[in-house]
Amino acid sequence: MNENELNSDKRFTLSHDDWFSSVIENSSALISRFLPDSTITYANQTFCKYFNTTKEKLIGKKWIDLLPENDKARVRFIISNFNSMMEPISIQNELLSPDGTTRIFNCVNSPIKDKNGKFIGEFQSIGTDITEQKKAEEVNKANEEQYKNLFNNTPIGIYRTTPQGEILLANPALIKMLGYDTVDELKKLKIESNGFYHNYSRKEFKERIAKENEIIALETEWNKKDSSIIFVRENARAFRNAEGEILYYEGVVENITEQKRVMTALEDSEKKLKESNLTKDKFISIIAHDLRSPFQGLLVISKLLIDDEELTLEERLNFESKLYNELKNQFNLLDSLLLWSRAQRGVIDFKPEKNNLISDIEESVALLNPTINKKNLNLKTELPPSLFAYYDRNMISTVIRNLISN
């Protein structure tokens, strides 16, 4: 190599060194060199700027003194192992700046060796600020923990399934809702062929969610492990890839079996109430009619007894007897009406006693004689006079009157 070539090579070398030095000095990373006891022998401009000082003031200090007090013991322990292993090691440090703020750095520390691989007594450290990354990780961790708690503890079932029918996820509430013991047991279910739905097909579900991308408040019947049926309200959504293909479905399921039972009971109660009101209206109409006719006769007899002074004693006694019997019948009819009212309210008592059946039947028929006579009916009782039985007189009387009235 001639002299000109040598000078050219030196200029290239110097230029290359200057460039390399500039890269290190202006790097965004905190770059330093230190001795085994952490004494700083070099620090780049970024390192100095972070601690708001100069190289002259930093060199000769121990960088471990720049750490927060609560972190020094941990780092000393790591350095002691580092000095013995002589291999690169990564340490996450909290570095306290002069303004009192603390940021987290990932420092890659490496032993400096000569070209023969011999340790020259110094280490190099490259520290990258990972504060924002750590914050993001903490947020993600908190979100994951929150989701995990929600997934495991919510009383509503949560699932994730594929279009092929594979169950990817199922929370404890869904497992319990369907009567299974573990998620692995539930995952064995092939929902494409024998899935949850009892009165709704998986095909309908897939066609609807493919078209609308979601299902809201779908009420269906689902099969449990023991083949019993529950009513559920389901909300689901399809998740797709960049090409628009459905990857999986996610859904939440609420067990509304008890709500359905209550609603059915309310509907039955409302139906019975309507029927009861119709029966009551019909009954009141009949009673009003049956009361009106006899009272007209009672009024005529009463007026005759008051106005006709020429009535013989025998005639008067006959009319008074008729008046008494009719009043007695109407009293019994009103008493039966009160009994019916109590029966409708469910407060009637069952009191069976030994009674003469023919006598009670005739008494019940007598209450309806005005209606029977008006319709020109002839009722005949064919029972032995000495027939006795155990029954509730009020109830049997109601039964007989209902049979005759109908």
C-alpha positions in Angstrom: 0.0 0.0 0.0 1.5 3.4 -1.0 1.4 6.6 1.1 -1.7 8.0 -0.7 -3.6 4.8 -0.1 -2.6 4.8 3.6 -3.7 8.4 4.1 -7.0 7.6 2.4 -7.5 4.6 4.6 -6.8 6.7 7.8 -9.3 9.3 6.7 -12.0 6.6 6.1 -11.2 5.1 9.6 -11.4 8.5 11.3 -14.6 9.3 9.5 -16.1 5.9 10.4 -15.1 6.4 14.1 -16.6 9.9 14.2 -19.8 8.5 12.7 -20.0 5.6 15.2 -19.3 8.0 18.1 -22.0 10.3 16.9 -24.6 7.5 16.7 -23.8 6.4 20.3 -23.8 10.0 21.7 -27.2 10.9 20.1 -28.9 7.5 20.6 -32.2 7.7 22.4 -30.9 4.9 24.7 -29.0 5.5 27.9 -25.5 4.1 27.0 -22.8 3.8 29.6 -19.7 1.8 30.6 -19.0 0.8 34.2 -16.6 -1.2 36.3 -17.6 -4.4 38.3 -18.4 -2.2 41.3 -20.8 -0.1 39.1 -18.4 2.9 38.8 -19.2 4.8 35.6 -16.4 5.2 33.1 -18.4 6.5 30.2 -22.0 8.0 29.6 -23.5 9.2 26.4 -25.3 12.6 26.1 -28.7 11.0 26.5 -27.6 9.4 29.8 -26.3 12.8 31.0 -29.4 14.6 29.9 -31.7 12.2 31.7 -29.9 12.9 35.0 -29.5 16.6 34.1 -25.7 16.6 34.6 -22.5 16.4 32.7 -20.1 13.6 31.8 -17.5 15.0 34.1 -19.8 14.8 37.1 -21.1 11.3 36.2 -17.8 9.6 35.5 -16.4 8.2 38.7 -19.8 7.8 40.3 -21.5 4.5 40.9 -24.6 4.2 38.8 -26.3 2.0 41.4 -26.5 5.2 43.5 -28.8 6.6 40.8 -31.4 3.9 41.6 -34.3 4.4 44.1 -33.4 3.0 47.6 -36.0 0.3 47.4 -34.5 -1.2 44.2 -30.8 -1.1 45.1 -30.6 -4.4 47.0 -32.2 -6.3 44.1 -29.8 -4.8 41.6 -26.8 -5.5 43.7 -27.7 -9.1 43.9 -28.1 -9.3 40.1 -24.8 -7.6 39.5 -23.0 -10.0 41.8 -24.2 -12.9 39.7 -23.5 -11.0 36.5 -19.9 -10.5 37.5 -19.4 -14.2 38.0 -21.3 -15.4 34.8 -19.7 -12.9 32.4 -22.6 -13.3 30.1 -25.0 -10.5 28.8 -27.9 -9.9 31.1 -31.1 -7.8 30.9 -32.2 -5.9 34.0 -35.3 -3.7 34.3 -34.5 -0.8 36.5 -36.4 2.2 37.9 -34.2 5.3 37.4 -34.9 8.4 39.4 -34.4 11.6 37.6 -33.5 15.0 39.3 -37.0 16.3 39.0 -38.3 13.4 41.1 -40.0 11.3 38.4 -39.2 7.7 38.0 -39.1 5.9 34.7 -38.5 2.2 33.9 -35.6 1.2 31.7 -34.7 -2.2 30.3 -30.9 -2.3 30.6 -28.9 -4.8 28.6 -25.6 -5.2 30.3 -22.7 -7.0 28.6 -19.0 -7.6 29.5 -16.6 -5.9 27.2 -14.0 -8.3 25.8 -11.0 -7.9 23.6 -10.5 -9.5 20.2 -9.3 -12.7 21.9 -12.5 -12.9 24.0 -10.8 -11.8 27.2 -12.7 -9.6 29.7 -11.1 -6.2 29.9 -12.6 -5.2 33.2 -15.6 -3.1 32.1 -19.2 -3.6 31.2 -21.4 -1.9 28.7 -25.0 -1.0 29.4 -27.7 0.0 26.9 -30.9 1.2 28.6 -34.2 1.6 26.7 -37.1 3.5 28.2 -40.0 1.0 28.5 -42.2 3.1 30.9 -45.1 3.5 28.5 -44.8 -0.2 27.4 -45.0 -1.2 31.1 -48.0 1.0 31.7 -49.7 -0.5 28.7 -48.9 -4.0 30.0 -50.3 -3.1 33.4 -53.5 -1.8 31.7 -53.8 -4.9 29.6 -53.1 -7.1 32.6 -55.8 -5.3 34.6 -58.3 -5.6 31.7 -57.5 -9.3 31.4 -58.0 -9.8 35.1 -61.2 -7.8 35.0 -62.5 -9.9 32.0 -61.4 -13.1 33.7 -63.3 -12.2 36.9 -66.3 -11.2 34.8 -66.1 -14.4 32.8 -65.8 -16.6 35.8 -68.2 -14.9 38.2 -71.1 -13.5 36.1 -74.4 -15.4 36.6 -75.0 -15.2 32.8 -73.6 -17.8 30.5 -70.8 -16.8 28.1 -69.6 -18.9 25.1 -67.4 -18.9 22.0 -68.1 -21.4 19.3 -66.9 -22.0 15.7 -69.1 -22.3 12.6 -68.1 -25.9 12.6 -69.6 -26.5 16.0 -66.6 -26.6 18.2 -66.9 -25.0 21.6 -63.9 -22.8 22.3 -64.9 -21.2 25.5 -67.7 -21.6 28.1 -67.8 -19.9 31.5 -68.8 -21.7 34.8 -72.3 -20.2 34.6 -73.0 -21.8 31.2 -71.6 -25.1 32.3 -73.8 -25.1 35.4 -76.8 -23.9 33.5 -76.6 -26.8 31.1 -76.0 -29.3 33.9 -72.4 -30.3 33.0 -69.5 -30.7 35.5 -66.5 -29.3 33.6 -65.8 -27.3 30.5 -64.0 -30.3 29.0 -67.1 -32.4 29.3 -69.2 -29.6 27.6 -66.6 -29.3 24.8 -67.3 -32.9 23.8 -70.8 -31.9 22.7 -71.1 -31.7 18.9 -73.4 -28.7 18.6 -73.7 -29.0 14.8 -75.6 -32.3 15.2 -76.9 -32.5 18.8 -76.4 -28.9 20.1 -78.2 -26.8 22.7 -81.3 -25.9 20.8 -84.5 -27.8 21.4 -87.0 -25.9 19.3 -84.6 -24.0 17.0 -82.0 -25.4 14.7 -78.3 -24.5 14.6 -78.8 -24.0 10.8 -81.3 -21.2 11.5 -78.9 -19.6 13.9 -76.0 -19.6 11.5 -78.1 -18.3 8.6 -79.5 -15.5 10.7 -76.2 -14.4 12.2 -74.4 -14.6 8.8 -77.0 -12.2 7.4 -77.4 -9.8 10.3 -74.0 -10.3 12.0 -75.7 -10.5 15.4 -78.6 -11.9 17.2 -80.4 -9.9 19.9 -82.8 -11.3 22.6 -83.5 -14.6 20.9 -85.7 -16.6 23.2 -85.5 -20.4 22.6 -85.6 -23.7 24.5 -82.2 -25.4 25.2 -81.5 -29.0 26.1 -79.6 -29.8 29.3 -77.3 -32.7 29.8 -80.1 -34.7 31.6 -82.5 -34.0 28.6 -84.6 -31.5 30.6 -85.4 -28.2 28.9 -84.7 -24.6 30.0 -85.8 -21.4 28.4 -83.0 -19.0 27.5 -82.6 -15.5 26.1 -79.5 -15.3 23.8 -77.4 -12.5 22.4 -74.7 -13.4 19.9 -72.3 -11.8 17.5 -70.1 -13.1 14.6 -66.4 -12.2 14.5 -64.8 -12.2 11.0 -61.3 -12.2 9.4 -60.1 -9.6 6.9 -61.7 -11.5 4.1 -65.1 -11.4 5.8 -65.1 -15.1 6.7 -66.7 -15.9 10.1 -64.0 -17.1 12.6 -66.2 -17.7 15.6 -69.4 -16.7 17.4 -69.5 -15.1 20.9 -72.6 -15.0 22.9 -74.2 -14.5 26.3 -77.1 -16.6 27.5 -79.6 -15.8 30.3 -81.7 -18.6 31.9 -85.2 -17.2 31.9 -87.0 -20.5 32.9 -88.2 -19.0 36.1 -89.4 -15.9 34.4 -91.3 -18.0 31.9 -92.8 -20.0 34.7 -94.0 -16.9 36.5 -95.4 -15.4 33.2 -97.2 -18.7 32.5 -98.6 -18.7 36.0 -99.8 -15.1 35.6 -101.4 -15.9 32.3 -103.2 -18.9 33.8 -104.3 -16.7 36.8 -105.6 -14.1 34.4 -107.5 -16.7 32.4 -109.0 -18.1 35.6 -109.9 -14.7 36.8 -111.7 -13.9 33.5 -113.6 -17.3 33.8 -114.4 -16.6 37.4 -115.8 -13.1 36.5 -117.9 -14.6 33.7 -119.2 -17.3 36.1 -119.9 -14.6 38.7 -121.8 -12.4 36.2 -123.8 -15.4 35.1 -124.5 -16.4 38.6 -125.5 -13.0 39.7 -127.9 -12.7 36.7 -129.5 -16.0 37.6 -129.8 -15.1 41.3 -131.3 -11.7 40.5 -133.9 -13.3 38.3 -134.6 -16.0 40.8 -135.0 -13.5 43.6 -137.2 -11.1 41.6 -139.9 -13.6 40.7 -140.5 -14.9 44.3 -140.4 -11.4 45.8 -143.2 -10.4 43.4 -145.3 -13.2 44.9 -144.3 -12.2 48.4 -145.4 -8.6 47.8 -148.8 -9.8 46.5 -149.3 -12.0 49.6 -148.2 -9.3 52.0 -150.5 -6.7 50.4 -153.4 -9.2 50.4 -152.9 -9.9 54.1 -152.8 -6.1 54.8 -155.7 -5.0 52.6 -158.2 -7.9 52.6 -160.0 -7.8 56.0 -162.6 -10.4 54.8 -160.1 -13.2 54.7 -161.0 -16.2 56.9 -158.7 -17.4 59.6 -157.9 -20.5 57.6 -157.2 -18.4 54.4 -155.0 -16.0 56.4 -153.0 -18.9 58.0 -152.6 -20.5 54.5 -151.2 -17.2 53.1 -148.9 -16.7 56.1 -147.6 -20.2 55.7 -146.8 -19.6 52.1 -145.2 -16.3 53.0 -143.0 -18.0 55.6 -141.9 -20.8 53.3 -141.1 -18.4 50.5 -139.1 -16.2 52.8 -137.3 -19.2 54.2 -136.4 -20.3 50.6 -135.1 -16.9 49.7 -133.1 -16.8 52.9 -131.5 -20.1 52.0 -130.9 -18.9 48.5 -129.1 -15.8 49.9 -127.2 -18.0 52.3 -126.1 -20.2 49.4 -125.0 -17.0 47.5 -122.8 -16.1 50.5 -121.4 -19.7 50.5 -120.6 -19.4 46.8 -118.8 -16.1 47.4 -116.7 -17.7 50.1 -115.9 -20.6 47.8 -114.7 -18.2 45.0 -112.4 -16.5 47.5 -111.0 -19.9 48.6 -112.0 -19.4 52.3 -114.7 -22.1 52.5 -114.1 -24.9 55.1 -114.8 -28.6 54.3 -117.0 -30.0 57.2 -118.3 -33.5 56.4 -121.1 -34.8 58.6 -123.6 -37.6 58.6 -126.7 -36.3 56.9 -130.0 -37.5 55.3 -129.3 -37.1 51.6 -132.9 -37.1 50.3 -133.8 -34.3 52.8 -130.9 -32.1 51.7 -131.7 -32.7 48.0 -135.3 -31.7 48.4 -134.4 -28.6 50.3 -132.0 -27.6 47.5 -134.6 -28.3 44.9 -137.2 -26.2 46.8 -134.9 -23.1 46.4 -135.2 -23.4 42.7 -138.9 -24.2 42.5 -139.9 -20.8 41.0 -137.5 -21.4 38.1 -138.5 -25.0 37.7 -142.2 -24.1 37.7 -141.7 -21.3 35.3 -140.0 -23.6 32.8 -142.7 -26.3 33.3 -140.2 -28.8 34.4 -140.9 -31.9 36.5 -138.1 -33.1 38.8 -138.3 -36.5 40.5 -136.0 -37.7 43.2 -135.6 -41.5 43.3 -133.7 -42.2 46.5 -134.7 -44.2 49.5 -135.8 -41.9 52.4 -133.5 -43.5 54.9 -130.3 -42.9 52.8 -127.6 -41.3 55.0 -124.1 -40.3 53.9 -121.0 -38.3 55.1 -120.7 -35.0 53.2 -120.6 -31.2 53.6 -124.2 -30.0 53.5 -123.3 -26.6 52.0 -121.1 -28.1 49.3 -123.5 -30.8 48.3 -126.3 -28.2 48.2 -124.2 -26.1 45.8 -123.4 -29.1 43.6 -127.1 -30.0 43.3 -128.2 -26.4 42.5 -125.4 -26.1 39.9 -126.6 -29.4 38.3 -130.2 -28.3 38.2 -129.4 -24.8 37.0 -127.2 -26.1 34.1 
